[in-house]
């Protein structure tokens, strides 16, 4: 019982330490997603040129998602005509080049890991592009497209299908600070939390248990921490393996990354572990459903290689610049709740979260939550405008007179704008 209490106390302390940072990260991400329309993403990802991949990475970072939703959205983009390599670049960026991940890494492990995230992510995308160009054959790609068009359900299909961006015209500030903007931000914020909460809780519990029960001597031997060169070579290879079998993805793997870093895994190994949220066992099974067994195996091999190589690159770059911090600077919170800056920040951001949740609840949000699992659209679904009022199309937008529709916005401040009318860029809300 003492051991269980110790593990839970670490989990609770870690949760309290990161609460404000998570709320801040998801709020900033929600603002960005509110002004980036899904139609813009589809239109810009038609090939695998370097410029297109850079755009895919930028749009992916703006379209922050949990790993499951990112994988579902990438498949939807591919079915709508996006290039497969560009869709995978978008998928990688939407989980590994995002604000909330950078914030929590800086808080728990140091700013160097945040910089490593934004350095290693593009390196991984470049490596993926090269590997795809060298080894992805047209026959395999054609087979993957045929499987994708079957529309088999994976996870978070409904969430990936919702375009919750602001649809009204006008300047960035006018759109964002309108009633519709407040609604859109609240919907993205709550839906993103709902998507990652399971993995976050599991990650915190696993990290607390490992921190409390597994002695440092085990990790030091496992990661060869007494042999610097061996540790640097071993870390980026074993990091993704630990991620695959941990079943924890998205933000949820950061608490475990702290434990591994304190235990002796190399700097590059931590980076590779964090990037490996897209090849955990459940997601590999989703790749099998989406694209077939051969493409799932191809993605496992190429993603693993890219994550490991990105880990080695980060290790060399940061080691050469003397920017690798000491593991002693990372902290596994275990001090409980005390009246310090963390408590005050948590109070402020919890109030913000409560305001967004109230707005979400009053504008059709609960219906969206019921549609999170959802189903992928048929291959011939329209790609430009939402079919309002049809429950099978999780559109992301609804009006006050149809509260039963699976919605993203119940507009308070439309100013005459009627979504779905010709000229209204509703985005591919049936992705």
C-alpha positions as CSV (number, residue, x, y, z in Angstrom):
1,X,0.0,0.0,0.0
2,X,2.8,2.4,0.8
3,X,4.3,1.7,-2.7
4,X,0.9,2.4,-4.3
5,X,0.5,5.6,-2.4
6,X,4.0,6.7,-3.3
7,X,3.3,6.1,-7.0
8,X,0.0,8.0,-6.9
9,X,1.6,10.9,-5.0
10,X,4.2,11.3,-7.8
11,X,1.4,11.1,-10.4
12,X,-0.6,13.7,-8.5
13,X,2.3,16.0,-8.1
14,X,3.3,15.7,-11.8
15,X,-0.3,16.4,-12.8
16,X,-0.4,19.5,-10.6
17,X,2.9,20.7,-12.0
18,X,1.9,20.5,-15.6
19,X,-1.8,21.5,-15.5
20,X,-1.3,25.2,-16.3
21,X,1.2,24.5,-19.0
22,X,-1.2,22.0,-20.7
23,X,-4.1,24.5,-20.6
24,X,-1.9,27.2,-22.0
25,X,-0.6,25.0,-24.8
26,X,-4.0,23.7,-25.8
27,X,-5.5,27.2,-25.6
28,X,-2.8,28.6,-28.0
29,X,-3.2,25.6,-30.2
30,X,-7.0,26.1,-30.3
31,X,-6.6,29.8,-31.4
32,X,-4.4,28.7,-34.3
33,X,-6.7,25.9,-35.3
34,X,-9.7,28.2,-35.2
35,X,-8.3,30.3,-38.0
36,X,-6.8,27.5,-40.2
37,X,-9.5,26.1,-42.4
38,X,-9.4,22.4,-43.4
39,X,-10.0,23.3,-47.1
40,X,-6.7,25.2,-47.0
41,X,-4.8,22.1,-45.9
42,X,-6.2,19.9,-48.6
43,X,-5.6,22.4,-51.3
44,X,-1.9,22.8,-50.5
45,X,-0.8,19.2,-50.1
46,X,-1.0,17.9,-53.7
47,X,2.6,16.8,-54.2
48,X,5.8,15.9,-52.4
49,X,8.1,18.8,-53.4
50,X,10.2,20.3,-50.7
51,X,8.1,23.5,-50.5
52,X,4.9,21.4,-50.2
53,X,6.4,19.3,-47.4
54,X,7.4,22.5,-45.6
55,X,3.9,23.8,-45.9
56,X,2.6,20.4,-44.7
57,X,4.8,20.6,-41.6
58,X,3.6,24.2,-40.9
59,X,-0.1,23.3,-41.3
60,X,0.4,20.1,-39.3
61,X,1.9,22.1,-36.4
62,X,-1.0,24.5,-36.6
63,X,-3.5,21.6,-36.7
64,X,-2.4,20.1,-33.4
65,X,-4.0,16.7,-32.7
66,X,-3.7,13.7,-30.5
67,X,-1.9,10.9,-32.3
68,X,-5.0,8.9,-33.1
69,X,-6.8,11.9,-34.6
70,X,-3.7,12.9,-36.5
71,X,-3.5,9.5,-38.1
72,X,-7.2,9.6,-39.0
73,X,-6.9,13.1,-40.5
74,X,-3.8,12.1,-42.6
75,X,-5.8,9.2,-44.1
76,X,-8.7,11.6,-44.8
77,X,-6.4,14.0,-46.5
78,X,-4.9,11.2,-48.6
79,X,-8.3,10.0,-49.7
80,X,-9.2,13.6,-50.7
81,X,-6.2,13.8,-53.0
82,X,-3.3,14.9,-50.8
83,X,0.1,13.3,-51.7
84,X,0.9,10.4,-49.4
85,X,4.3,11.8,-48.4
86,X,2.8,15.2,-47.7
87,X,0.0,13.6,-45.6
88,X,2.6,11.8,-43.5
89,X,4.6,15.0,-43.1
90,X,1.4,16.6,-41.9
91,X,0.7,13.7,-39.5
92,X,4.2,13.9,-38.0
93,X,4.1,17.7,-37.5
94,X,0.6,17.6,-36.0
95,X,1.8,15.5,-33.0
96,X,5.5,16.4,-32.7
97,X,5.8,20.0,-33.7
98,X,3.1,21.5,-31.6
99,X,2.9,24.2,-29.0
100,X,1.6,22.1,-26.0
101,X,4.4,19.5,-26.4
102,X,7.1,22.3,-26.4
103,X,5.6,23.9,-23.3
104,X,5.5,20.8,-21.2
105,X,8.9,19.7,-22.3
106,X,10.4,23.0,-21.3
107,X,8.6,22.8,-17.9
108,X,9.5,19.3,-17.0
109,X,12.9,18.7,-18.8
110,X,14.3,22.1,-19.9
111,X,14.2,24.4,-22.9
112,X,16.8,22.3,-24.7
113,X,14.3,19.6,-25.2
114,X,11.8,22.0,-26.6
115,X,14.4,23.2,-29.1
116,X,15.3,19.6,-29.9
117,X,11.7,18.9,-30.7
118,X,11.6,21.7,-33.3
119,X,15.0,20.8,-34.7
120,X,14.4,17.0,-34.8
121,X,10.9,17.1,-36.2
122,X,11.9,18.7,-39.5
123,X,14.9,16.4,-39.7
124,X,12.6,13.4,-39.3
125,X,10.2,14.7,-42.1
126,X,13.2,15.2,-44.4
127,X,14.4,11.6,-43.7
128,X,10.9,10.3,-44.3
129,X,10.7,12.1,-47.6
130,X,14.0,10.6,-48.7
131,X,13.1,7.1,-47.6
132,X,9.7,7.3,-49.4
133,X,11.4,8.5,-52.6
134,X,13.9,5.7,-52.5
135,X,11.8,2.8,-51.3
136,X,8.1,3.5,-51.8
137,X,7.0,1.8,-54.9
138,X,3.9,2.7,-57.0
139,X,2.4,-0.7,-56.5
140,X,2.5,-0.4,-52.7
141,X,1.1,3.1,-52.9
142,X,-1.7,2.0,-55.2
143,X,-2.6,-0.8,-52.8
144,X,-2.5,1.6,-49.8
145,X,-4.9,3.9,-51.6
146,X,-7.3,1.0,-52.4
147,X,-7.3,0.1,-48.7
148,X,-7.7,3.7,-47.6
149,X,-10.8,4.1,-49.9
150,X,-12.4,1.1,-48.1
151,X,-13.1,3.6,-45.3
152,X,-12.4,1.1,-42.4
153,X,-12.7,2.8,-39.0
154,X,-9.7,3.3,-36.9
155,X,-9.9,5.6,-33.9
156,X,-11.0,9.3,-33.4
157,X,-12.6,9.3,-36.9
158,X,-15.4,11.7,-35.9
159,X,-12.8,14.1,-34.3
160,X,-10.7,14.1,-37.4
161,X,-13.7,14.8,-39.5
162,X,-14.7,18.0,-37.7
163,X,-13.6,21.3,-39.2
164,X,-14.0,23.6,-36.2
165,X,-12.4,26.6,-37.8
166,X,-14.0,30.1,-38.0
167,X,-16.0,30.4,-41.2
168,X,-16.7,34.1,-41.3
169,X,-14.7,36.5,-43.4
170,X,-12.6,39.4,-42.2
171,X,-9.3,40.1,-40.6
172,X,-7.6,37.7,-38.2
173,X,-8.5,39.8,-35.2
174,X,-12.1,40.4,-36.2
175,X,-12.7,36.7,-36.8
176,X,-10.9,35.6,-33.6
177,X,-12.6,38.0,-31.3
178,X,-16.1,37.5,-32.7
179,X,-18.7,35.4,-31.0
180,X,-18.0,32.7,-33.6
181,X,-14.3,32.9,-32.8
182,X,-14.9,32.4,-29.1
183,X,-17.1,29.4,-29.9
184,X,-14.6,27.9,-32.3
185,X,-11.7,28.2,-29.8
186,X,-13.8,26.6,-27.1
187,X,-14.7,23.7,-29.3
188,X,-11.2,23.0,-30.5
189,X,-9.9,23.4,-26.9
190,X,-12.3,20.9,-25.3
191,X,-12.2,18.4,-28.1
192,X,-8.4,18.3,-28.0
193,X,-8.5,17.7,-24.3
194,X,-11.1,15.0,-24.7
195,X,-8.9,13.3,-27.4
196,X,-5.7,13.2,-25.3
197,X,-7.1,12.8,-21.7
198,X,-6.9,9.0,-21.8
199,X,-3.3,8.8,-22.9
200,X,-2.4,11.6,-20.6
201,X,-3.8,9.9,-17.5
202,X,-2.2,6.5,-18.5
203,X,1.1,8.3,-19.1
204,X,1.0,10.0,-15.8
205,X,0.1,6.8,-14.0
206,X,2.8,4.7,-15.8
207,X,5.4,7.4,-15.1
208,X,4.4,7.6,-11.4
209,X,4.6,3.9,-11.0
210,X,7.9,3.5,-12.8
211,X,9.4,6.5,-10.9
212,X,8.3,5.0,-7.6
213,X,9.0,1.3,-8.2
214,X,11.8,0.9,-10.7
215,X,15.3,1.6,-9.2
216,X,17.6,3.9,-11.0
217,X,20.2,1.1,-11.2
218,X,18.0,-0.9,-13.6
219,X,17.7,2.0,-16.0
220,X,21.4,2.8,-15.7
221,X,22.3,-0.7,-16.7
222,X,19.5,-0.9,-19.4
223,X,20.7,2.4,-21.1
224,X,24.4,1.7,-20.6
225,X,24.7,5.0,-18.8
226,X,28.2,4.1,-17.5
227,X,29.5,3.9,-21.1
228,X,28.9,7.3,-22.8
229,X,29.5,6.1,-26.4
230,X,27.4,3.0,-26.0
231,X,24.6,5.0,-24.4
232,X,24.6,7.5,-27.3
233,X,24.4,4.6,-29.8
234,X,21.8,2.6,-27.9
235,X,19.5,5.4,-26.9
236,X,17.9,6.4,-30.3
237,X,17.4,2.7,-31.1
238,X,15.8,1.6,-27.8
239,X,13.8,4.8,-27.3
240,X,11.2,4.0,-30.0
241,X,11.0,0.4,-28.8
242,X,10.1,1.5,-25.4
243,X,7.4,3.8,-26.9
244,X,6.0,1.0,-29.0
245,X,5.4,-1.3,-26.0
246,X,4.3,1.5,-23.6
247,X,1.1,2.1,-25.6
248,X,1.2,5.8,-24.5
249,X,1.2,8.4,-27.2
250,X,0.9,12.2,-27.7
251,X,1.5,14.4,-24.7
252,X,1.1,11.3,-22.4
253,X,4.6,10.0,-23.2
254,X,6.3,13.1,-21.9
255,X,6.0,12.2,-18.1
256,X,7.6,8.8,-19.0
257,X,10.3,10.6,-21.0
258,X,11.2,12.4,-17.8
259,X,11.6,9.1,-16.0
260,X,13.7,7.7,-18.8
261,X,15.9,10.8,-18.9
262,X,16.5,10.7,-15.2
263,X,17.2,6.9,-15.5
264,X,20.1,7.4,-18.0
265,X,18.8,7.2,-21.6
266,X,20.7,9.5,-23.9
267,X,19.5,12.9,-25.1
268,X,18.9,11.6,-28.6
269,X,17.1,8.6,-27.1
270,X,14.6,10.8,-25.4
271,X,13.9,12.7,-28.6
272,X,13.5,9.4,-30.5
273,X,11.2,8.1,-27.8
274,X,9.0,11.3,-27.9
275,X,8.7,11.1,-31.7
276,X,7.7,7.5,-31.6
277,X,4.2,8.2,-30.5
278,X,3.1,7.5,-34.1
279,X,4.3,3.9,-34.1
280,X,2.9,2.6,-30.8
281,X,1.2,-0.8,-31.1
282,X,-2.4,0.4,-31.3
283,X,-1.5,2.9,-34.0
284,X,0.4,0.2,-36.0
285,X,-2.9,-1.8,-36.0
286,X,-4.7,1.3,-37.3
287,X,-2.2,1.6,-40.1
288,X,-3.0,-2.0,-41.0
289,X,-6.7,-1.2,-41.2
290,X,-6.1,2.0,-43.2
291,X,-3.5,1.0,-45.7
292,X,-3.0,-2.8,-45.5
293,X,-0.4,-5.0,-43.8
294,X,2.5,-4.2,-46.3
295,X,2.1,-0.4,-45.9
296,X,1.8,-0.7,-42.2
297,X,5.1,-2.7,-42.1
298,X,6.6,-0.1,-44.5
299,X,5.5,2.8,-42.2
300,X,6.9,1.0,-39.1
301,X,10.3,0.5,-40.8
302,X,10.6,4.0,-42.3
303,X,9.2,5.8,-39.3
304,X,11.5,3.9,-36.9
305,X,14.5,4.6,-39.0
306,X,13.6,8.3,-39.3
307,X,13.0,8.6,-35.5
308,X,16.3,6.9,-34.7
309,X,18.3,9.0,-37.3
310,X,16.6,12.2,-36.0
311,X,17.7,11.2,-32.5
312,X,21.3,10.7,-33.6
313,X,21.3,14.0,-35.5
314,X,20.0,15.9,-32.4
315,X,22.5,14.1,-30.2
316,X,25.4,15.3,-32.5
317,X,24.1,18.8,-33.0
318,X,23.3,19.6,-29.4
319,X,26.4,17.7,-28.1
320,X,28.6,19.6,-30.5
321,X,27.1,22.9,-29.3
322,X,27.3,21.9,-25.6
323,X,23.6,22.2,-25.2
324,X,22.8,18.8,-23.7
325,X,21.6,19.5,-20.1
326,X,22.4,17.3,-17.2
327,X,19.7,14.7,-16.3
328,X,19.9,16.1,-12.8
329,X,18.1,19.3,-14.0
330,X,15.0,17.3,-15.0
331,X,12.5,17.0,-12.2
332,X,10.0,14.3,-11.3
333,X,7.6,16.3,-9.1
334,X,6.8,14.7,-5.8
335,X,6.4,17.6,-3.4
336,X,2.6,17.8,-3.7
337,X,0.7,21.1,-3.7
338,X,2.2,24.2,-2.2
339,X,1.4,27.9,-2.5
340,X,3.9,28.9,-5.1
341,X,3.8,30.3,-8.7
342,X,2.5,26.9,-10.0
343,X,-0.6,27.1,-7.8
344,X,-1.4,30.6,-8.9
345,X,-0.9,29.8,-12.5
346,X,-3.1,26.7,-12.2
347,X,-5.9,28.8,-10.7
348,X,-5.7,31.4,-13.5
349,X,-5.6,28.8,-16.3
350,X,-8.3,26.6,-14.7
351,X,-10.6,29.6,-14.7
352,X,-9.8,30.1,-18.4
353,X,-10.5,26.4,-19.0
354,X,-13.8,26.6,-17.2
355,X,-14.9,29.6,-19.3
356,X,-14.1,27.7,-22.5
357,X,-15.9,24.6,-21.2
358,X,-19.0,26.6,-20.4
359,X,-19.0,28.1,-23.9
360,X,-18.5,24.6,-25.3
361,X,-21.4,23.2,-23.4
362,X,-23.8,26.0,-24.4
363,X,-23.0,25.9,-28.1
364,X,-23.6,22.3,-29.1
365,X,-20.4,20.8,-27.7
366,X,-21.9,17.7,-26.0
367,X,-23.2,16.4,-29.4
368,X,-19.6,16.7,-30.7
369,X,-18.3,14.6,-27.9
370,X,-20.7,11.9,-28.8
371,X,-19.4,11.9,-32.3
372,X,-15.7,11.7,-31.5
373,X,-15.4,8.0,-32.4
374,X,-17.6,8.4,-35.5
375,X,-17.0,6.8,-38.9
376,X,-14.8,7.8,-41.8
377,X,-16.7,9.3,-44.8
378,X,-17.4,7.3,-48.0
379,X,-14.8,7.9,-50.7
380,X,-17.2,9.9,-52.8
381,X,-18.1,12.4,-50.0
382,X,-18.2,16.0,-51.1
383,X,-14.9,17.7,-50.2
384,X,-15.9,21.4,-50.0
385,X,-19.1,22.1,-48.1
386,X,-20.8,20.6,-45.1
387,X,-24.1,18.8,-45.4
388,X,-25.9,20.6,-42.5
389,X,-28.5,18.8,-40.6
390,X,-27.4,15.3,-41.5
391,X,-26.2,13.3,-38.5
392,X,-23.9,11.1,-40.6
393,X,-21.7,14.1,-41.5
394,X,-19.8,15.3,-38.4
395,X,-19.4,18.8,-39.9
396,X,-18.0,20.9,-37.1
397,X,-20.7,23.6,-37.6
398,X,-24.3,23.8,-36.6
399,X,-27.0,26.4,-36.1
400,X,-29.1,27.1,-33.0
401,X,-32.2,25.7,-34.7
402,X,-30.6,22.2,-35.1
403,X,-29.1,21.4,-31.7
404,X,-29.3,17.7,-32.4
405,X,-26.8,17.8,-35.2
406,X,-23.3,16.7,-34.5
407,X,-21.8,20.1,-34.4
408,X,-18.7,22.2,-34.1
409,X,-20.3,25.7,-33.9
410,X,-23.7,26.9,-32.8
411,X,-23.3,30.5,-33.9
412,X,-24.2,33.4,-31.7
413,X,-22.7,36.0,-33.9
414,X,-23.1,35.2,-37.6
415,X,-23.8,38.7,-38.9
416,X,-25.7,37.3,-41.8
417,X,-23.2,34.6,-42.7
418,X,-24.9,31.3,-43.5
419,X,-22.5,28.4,-43.6
420,X,-23.0,26.0,-46.5
421,X,-24.1,28.9,-48.9
422,X,-22.2,29.3,-52.1
423,X,-19.0,31.1,-51.5
424,X,-18.7,30.1,-47.8
425,X,-15.5,28.1,-47.4
426,X,-16.8,25.5,-45.1
427,X,-13.7,23.3,-45.6
428,X,-13.8,19.5,-46.1
429,X,-16.0,19.1,-43.1
430,X,-16.8,15.5,-44.1
431,X,-13.2,14.4,-44.1
